[in-house]
């Protein structure tokens, strides 16, 4: 099975390998489960932290949100390689810097509702197979 989380959707593909040939046996896509939803959750978390610390909400300012989103995308990449990351934006909103620390544990917690949908997507891919489900050897 191959799992791919793109920016706008996630896919699970069930492949069969026999005699050196690879065939697609099943496939499922969730168009509401992608990296952009993960980014949205991290941006919302950072905006709430900013509002809590500074008593003003940057989420109403499109430019501030765009700067925060860019920093969150970088933090997401950092969290794929480390256990901690900082989201820092100089002059994020009304001249005030945003500086939020996060961890992989917190990141996984804030996105658990999204990540918990992955097994359902795999099940959907398995049920799309017209023959009896194969034994999955590798994901």
Secondary structure, 3 states (H helix, E strand, C coil): CEEEECCCCEEEEEEEEECCEEEEEEEEEECCCCHHHHHHHHHHHHHHHHHHHHCCCHHHCHHHHHHHHHHHHHHHHHHCCCCEEEEEEEEEECCEEEEEEEEHHHHHHHCHHHHCCHHHHHHHHHHCCCCCCCCCCCC
